[in-house]
Amino acid sequence: MFLSVFDMFKVGVGPSSSHTMGPMVAAARFLDLLRSSPFEAHGLRATLHGSLAFTGVGHATDRATILGLAGFMPDSYDHAKAEIALQKIRDSQMVTPEGLPALRFDLHEDLKFDFGPNLPGHANGMILMATDAQGDVILQETYYSIGGGFVLTEAELSDGKDTDDGAPVPYPFKTAAEMLEMAEHSGKSIAQMKHANEIARGCSDSLSRGCARLWQVMNDCIERGLTTDGTLPGGLNVRRRAKGIHDALQAERGMNLNAPHTINDWMSAYAMAVNEENAAGGQVVTAPTNGAAGVMPAVIRYWIDHVPGATASRIDEFLLTAAAIGGLVKFNASISGAEAGCQAEVGSAAAMAAAGLCAVMGGTPAQVENAAEIALEHHLGMTCDPVKGLVQVPCIERNGLGAIKAVSAASLALRGDGQHFVPLDSVIETMRQTGADMHEKYKETSLGGLAVNVPNC
């Protein structure tokens, strides 16, 4: 099993990897299908199903679908250009993707939210259609946004295309137990094995450049969040808090006012900065999702700025270790809130961050696995219940607490020798089972939990 570090960490746009980035990618794939089709299309249609319908407006799924059909992609997204394009589409009721004629697309008639049963493959389903001059459907494809920006067609999902079928890699571990066994036999760290797998599919220079870009985007996102205040969009009137917290923390430095637990406020400020940017539609890195995008950057920034001996030269090691753990969770369970609740998003992110921090602080592979296990175990059962379908409440603070749990888990693991009672594989399987048993109203539909018990207008 192989998932690249660039599969687990993608540069994209907020507010959601599964509800914003995924539909945008699906739309781009449909345009490619249409470009190679013998049919002459005159119009486009889209229907959103399941969680994409229930929280689609709050997660900007409608906007992402429209922009995707106009040719926008998450990794090259330009907000100013997108605003201009949207206004043109509203005025003309047409989209003009590159390599295709102008296509009819009425925002009110051609984009539908279907609040009926989920499509059979996944809670995040969408159907894209091309129509002829009479409005009859001439081409249709079903896509599933399965979390973290990953998108599969209905056929790909049925055929098991969510598994690796590329060239062989030297350390193809599918479970944490296999990972630890390979580490013991090879004498390599988890990051070293992951590095070997990556360069078996690419090259060392591109891996290093790619990891550097990931951290640059993550850190830039933190900085924007720490220097921006105001109110987040969406109607809840949630105030940005990261800047105020950070300003206060900086003012208190050197005044001997800080209790030791104030370090938690630093971590929360870093994480909240990212998720406030995400909620505002800014550029973020899926880690492994947008809804959980603040945990990893916050823990890395905590390590760089607050831990003696930390060095940016080892961020690659942090990211590679975290990606290895994230791959295990995705392969054996889920990273999708619509499929398994927030345990699959912030829980997975905390496990990944705990593993990365443990590794760069000198942890053995067994201690790294223990760190991931502790972090994920104590997110089990966490629901996804965004108020008004927005990734603001409880999502922003939840990332801060996820970062704190990740650091605590790494610290606990480093205090031990790697031996522990509950294996990571067992926790991942428990998370999968818990997600399967969890009621749909607690899985990113905004039909249960805080979403119905907190006034949202």
C-alpha positions in Angstrom: 0.0 0.0 0.0 1.4 3.4 -1.0 -0.1 6.9 -0.6 2.3 9.7 -1.3 3.0 12.5 1.1 1.5 14.7 -1.6 -1.7 12.6 -1.5 -2.1 13.1 2.2 -1.0 16.8 2.1 -2.5 18.8 -0.8 -2.3 22.5 -1.3 -5.9 23.7 -1.7 -8.6 26.1 -0.8 -11.0 26.3 2.1 -13.4 25.7 3.6 -13.5 21.9 3.0 -11.4 19.3 1.3 -14.3 16.9 0.7 -17.0 19.6 0.1 -15.0 22.3 -1.7 -11.8 20.8 -3.1 -13.3 17.4 -4.0 -16.3 18.8 -6.1 -13.9 21.2 -7.8 -11.6 18.3 -8.8 -14.6 16.2 -9.8 -15.8 19.0 -12.1 -12.4 19.3 -13.7 -12.4 15.6 -14.3 -15.8 15.8 -16.0 -14.6 18.6 -18.2 -11.7 16.3 -19.3 -14.2 13.6 -20.0 -16.3 16.0 -22.0 -13.3 17.2 -24.0 -12.6 13.6 -25.1 -16.2 12.9 -25.9 -17.6 12.7 -29.4 -20.8 14.5 -28.2 -21.4 18.2 -28.8 -22.4 19.7 -25.5 -24.4 22.9 -25.1 -25.0 22.9 -21.3 -24.0 21.4 -18.0 -25.9 20.3 -14.9 -25.0 19.1 -11.4 -26.8 17.4 -8.5 -25.3 17.2 -5.0 -26.3 14.4 -2.7 -25.9 13.3 0.9 -23.6 15.5 3.0 -22.7 17.5 -0.1 -26.4 18.6 -0.2 -27.0 19.0 3.6 -24.0 21.1 4.3 -23.2 22.2 0.7 -24.0 25.9 1.1 -22.1 26.2 4.4 -19.1 24.4 2.9 -19.3 26.3 -0.4 -19.9 23.1 -2.4 -22.2 24.9 -4.8 -19.6 27.6 -5.4 -16.8 25.0 -5.8 -18.8 23.0 -8.3 -19.6 26.1 -10.4 -15.9 27.2 -10.4 -14.7 23.7 -11.1 -17.0 23.6 -14.2 -15.5 27.0 -15.2 -12.0 25.5 -15.1 -10.7 26.4 -11.6 -8.5 23.9 -9.7 -7.7 23.9 -5.9 -3.9 24.0 -6.1 -3.9 27.1 -8.4 -7.0 28.8 -7.1 -7.0 32.6 -7.3 -9.8 34.2 -5.2 -9.9 37.5 -7.1 -10.2 35.7 -10.5 -12.8 33.4 -9.0 -15.0 36.3 -7.9 -14.9 37.8 -11.4 -15.7 34.5 -13.0 -18.7 33.9 -10.7 -20.2 37.2 -11.5 -19.8 36.6 -15.3 -21.5 33.2 -14.9 -24.4 34.8 -12.9 -24.8 37.5 -15.6 -24.4 35.3 -18.7 -25.7 31.9 -17.4 -22.8 30.4 -19.2 -19.4 28.8 -18.3 -16.4 29.0 -20.6 -13.9 26.3 -19.7 -10.7 26.1 -21.7 -10.9 23.8 -24.7 -14.7 23.7 -24.8 -17.4 26.0 -26.3 -19.4 28.2 -24.0 -21.8 26.0 -22.1 -25.2 26.9 -20.7 -25.3 26.8 -16.8 -28.1 28.5 -15.0 -27.1 28.7 -11.3 -30.8 28.4 -10.2 -31.8 25.6 -12.6 -28.7 23.6 -13.3 -27.3 23.1 -9.8 -29.6 21.0 -7.5 -29.4 19.9 -3.9 -30.9 16.4 -3.5 -31.8 15.9 0.2 -33.0 12.3 -0.3 -31.0 9.2 0.5 -27.3 9.1 -0.1 -25.9 7.8 -3.3 -24.8 4.1 -2.7 -21.1 4.6 -2.8 -20.4 7.3 -0.2 -22.1 10.1 1.8 -20.4 12.7 -0.5 -21.9 12.0 -3.9 -22.5 14.2 -6.9 -23.7 13.6 -10.5 -22.5 15.8 -13.3 -24.2 15.9 -16.7 -23.7 17.5 -20.1 -26.8 18.3 -22.2 -27.4 18.9 -25.9 -29.2 21.9 -27.5 -32.6 20.5 -26.5 -31.5 20.0 -22.9 -31.3 16.2 -23.1 -28.5 14.5 -21.1 -25.8 13.2 -23.5 -23.0 12.5 -21.0 -23.2 11.7 -17.2 -20.8 10.6 -14.5 -21.2 10.0 -10.8 -18.3 11.2 -8.5 -17.6 10.5 -4.8 -15.6 12.9 -2.8 -14.2 10.5 -0.2 -12.3 12.9 2.0 -9.0 14.9 1.9 -9.7 16.0 -1.7 -9.7 12.4 -3.0 -12.2 11.9 -5.8 -13.4 8.6 -7.4 -16.0 7.9 -10.1 -18.7 5.3 -9.3 -16.8 2.7 -11.4 -13.5 3.4 -9.7 -15.0 3.0 -6.3 -16.7 -0.2 -7.3 -13.5 -1.5 -8.8 -11.5 -0.7 -5.7 -9.4 2.0 -7.3 -8.9 3.6 -3.9 -6.0 1.2 -3.5 -2.5 1.5 -4.8 -1.7 -0.1 -8.2 1.5 1.7 -9.0 5.1 0.5 -9.3 6.4 -1.5 -6.4 7.9 0.3 -3.4 10.5 -1.2 -1.0 8.4 -0.9 2.2 4.7 -1.6 1.2 3.3 -1.8 4.7 -0.5 -1.9 5.0 -0.8 -2.0 8.8 1.1 -0.5 11.7 2.2 -4.0 12.7 3.8 -4.5 9.2 5.3 -1.0 9.5 7.0 -1.8 12.8 8.2 -5.2 11.6 9.8 -3.7 8.5 11.4 -1.0 10.6 12.9 -3.6 12.9 14.2 -5.7 10.1 15.6 -2.8 8.0 16.9 -0.7 10.9 15.2 2.3 9.3 12.9 4.9 10.8 9.4 5.3 9.6 10.4 8.5 7.8 13.3 6.7 6.1 11.1 3.9 4.9 8.6 6.4 3.7 11.3 8.4 1.9 12.5 5.2 0.2 8.9 4.5 -1.0 8.5 8.1 -2.2 11.7 8.2 -4.3 10.8 4.8 -5.8 8.0 6.7 -7.5 9.7 10.0 -8.0 13.0 11.7 -7.1 14.6 12.9 -4.0 14.9 16.6 -5.2 11.2 16.8 -6.1 10.3 15.3 -2.8 12.4 17.8 -0.9 11.0 20.7 -2.9 7.5 19.5 -2.5 7.8 19.1 1.3 9.3 22.6 1.5 6.4 24.0 -0.3 3.9 22.2 1.9 5.5 23.7 5.0 5.7 27.2 3.4 2.0 27.1 2.6 1.2 25.9 6.1 3.3 28.5 7.8 2.1 31.3 5.5 -1.5 30.3 6.5 -0.6 30.5 10.2 0.9 34.0 9.6 -2.1 35.3 7.8 -4.4 34.0 10.5 -2.3 35.5 13.3 -2.4 38.9 11.6 -6.1 39.1 10.4 -9.1 39.9 12.5 -12.7 40.6 11.8 -15.8 38.3 11.4 -15.9 35.1 9.4 -18.3 34.7 6.5 -21.4 32.5 6.6 -23.9 34.3 8.8 -22.9 33.0 12.3 -20.9 36.2 12.9 -18.1 34.2 14.5 -15.2 36.5 15.3 -11.6 35.6 14.4 -9.8 35.0 17.7 -6.3 33.8 16.7 -4.9 37.3 16.3 -6.1 38.5 19.6 -4.8 35.5 21.5 -1.5 35.8 19.7 -1.1 39.5 20.4 -1.9 38.9 24.1 0.7 36.1 24.3 3.4 38.3 22.7 2.6 41.1 25.0 3.0 38.8 28.1 6.4 37.5 27.0 9.1 38.4 29.4 6.7 39.6 32.1 6.8 36.5 34.2 3.0 36.2 34.1 2.7 33.0 32.2 1.7 29.7 33.9 3.3 26.6 32.3 0.0 25.7 30.7 0.1 28.9 28.6 1.9 26.9 26.0 -1.4 25.4 25.2 -2.7 28.9 24.2 0.2 29.2 21.7 -0.7 25.9 20.1 -4.4 26.8 20.0 -3.5 30.2 18.4 -1.5 28.5 15.7 -4.2 25.9 14.9 -7.1 28.4 15.1 -5.2 30.8 12.8 -5.2 28.1 10.1 -8.8 27.1 10.6 -10.0 30.7 10.6 -8.2 31.1 7.2 -9.8 27.9 6.0 -13.3 29.0 7.1 -12.7 32.3 5.2 -11.9 30.3 2.0 -8.1 30.9 2.1 -5.3 28.7 0.9 -4.5 25.8 3.2 -2.9 22.3 3.1 -5.1 19.3 3.7 -3.7 17.6 6.7 -5.3 15.2 6.1 -8.4 17.3 5.4 -9.3 21.0 5.4 -11.5 20.6 8.5 -8.5 19.3 10.4 -5.9 21.5 8.6 -4.8 23.3 11.7 -3.5 20.5 13.8 -0.3 19.6 11.9 0.9 23.1 11.2 0.3 24.1 14.8 2.3 21.2 16.2 5.2 21.8 13.7 5.2 25.5 14.6 5.1 24.6 18.3 8.1 22.4 17.8 10.1 24.9 15.7 9.4 27.9 18.0 9.1 26.4 21.4 11.2 23.2 21.6 15.0 23.6 22.2 17.0 21.9 19.5 14.3 22.0 16.8 15.4 22.7 13.3 13.5 23.3 10.1 15.8 20.9 8.3 13.9 18.0 9.9 10.4 19.1 8.8 10.6 16.6 5.9 11.0 13.8 8.6 8.0 15.2 10.4 5.8 15.2 7.3 6.9 11.8 6.0 6.3 10.2 9.4 2.9 11.8 9.6 2.0 10.8 6.1 2.8 7.2 6.8 0.4 7.2 9.7 -2.3 9.1 7.7 -2.0 6.5 4.9 -2.7 3.7 7.4 -5.8 5.4 8.7 -7.1 6.2 5.2 -6.4 2.7 3.9 -7.9 0.8 6.8 -10.6 3.2 8.0 -11.4 6.7 6.8 -10.4 10.4 6.9 -13.9 11.6 5.9 -16.1 13.3 8.4 -19.1 12.5 6.3 -18.2 8.8 6.5 -16.9 8.4 10.1 -17.4 11.7 12.0 -14.7 14.1 13.2 -12.7 11.2 14.7 -11.7 10.6 11.1 -10.6 14.2 10.6 -9.2 15.8 13.7 -8.6 12.4 15.3 -6.5 11.3 12.3 -4.7 14.7 12.2 -3.8 14.4 15.9 -2.4 10.9 15.3 -0.4 12.1 12.4 1.0 15.1 14.2 1.8 13.1 17.4 3.7 10.6 15.3 5.6 13.3 13.4 6.5 15.2 16.7 7.6 12.0 18.4 9.8 11.1 15.5 11.7 14.4 15.3 12.1 14.4 19.1 14.0 11.1 18.9 11.3 8.5 19.2 11.8 5.0 18.0 9.3 3.5 15.5 7.6 1.8 18.4 7.3 5.1 20.3 6.0 6.8 17.2 3.3 4.2 16.7 2.4 4.5 20.4 2.1 8.3 20.0 -0.3 7.9 17.1 -2.3 5.3 19.0 -2.7 7.6 22.0 -3.8 10.5 20.0 -6.3 8.6 17.9 -7.7 6.6 20.8 -8.7 9.7 22.6 -10.7 11.1 19.7 -12.8 7.9 19.2 -16.5 8.6 18.9 -16.1 12.3 18.0 -19.0 13.5 15.9 -19.0 15.9 13.0 -21.8 18.4 13.8 -20.9 21.8 12.2 -23.4 24.5 13.2 -25.2 25.8 10.1 -23.0 23.6 8.0 -20.0 25.9 8.4 -16.5 24.8 9.4 -16.4 27.3 12.3 -18.2 25.9 15.3 -16.9 23.6 16.8 -14.3 23.0 14.1 -11.9 25.9 14.8 -11.4 25.3 18.5 -11.4 21.6 17.9 -8.2 21.9 15.9 -6.5 23.7 18.8 -7.5 20.9 21.2 -6.4 18.3 18.6 -2.9 19.9 18.5 -2.7 19.9 22.3 -3.7 16.2 22.4 -1.1 15.5 19.7 1.7 17.0 21.7 0.6 15.3 24.9 0.4 12.0 23.1 3.9 12.4 21.7 5.2 13.4 25.2 3.6 10.3 26.9 5.0 8.0 24.2 8.5 9.4 24.6 8.2 8.7 28.4 7.8 5.0 27.6 9.8 2.4 25.7 7.3 1.8 22.9 5.5 -1.1 24.6 1.8 -0.5 25.2 -1.4 -2.3 25.6 -3.5 -1.2 22.6 -2.0 -1.4 19.1 -2.6 1.4 16.6 -4.2 -1.1 14.2 -6.8 -1.9 16.8 -7.6 1.8 17.3 -7.9 2.3 13.6 -10.3 -0.6 13.3 -12.3 0.6 16.2 -12.5 4.0 14.6 -13.8 2.4 11.4 -16.4 0.4 13.3 -17.5 3.4 15.4 -17.9 5.4 12.2 -20.0 2.7 10.6 -22.2 2.6 13.7 -22.5 6.4 14.1 -25.9 7.8 13.2 -25.9 9.7 9.9 -27.1 12.9 11.7 -23.7 13.1 13.4 -21.7 12.7 10.2 -21.4 16.2 8.6 -25.0 16.6 7.8 -25.7 19.3 10.5 -28.8 17.4 11.5 -27.7 16.5 15.0 -25.4 17.5 17.9 -24.3 21.1 18.3 -25.8 21.9 14.8 -29.3 21.6 16.2 -28.7 22.6 19.8 -27.0 25.9 19.2 -28.9 28.9 17.7 -27.4 29.5 14.3 -29.1 32.5 12.9 
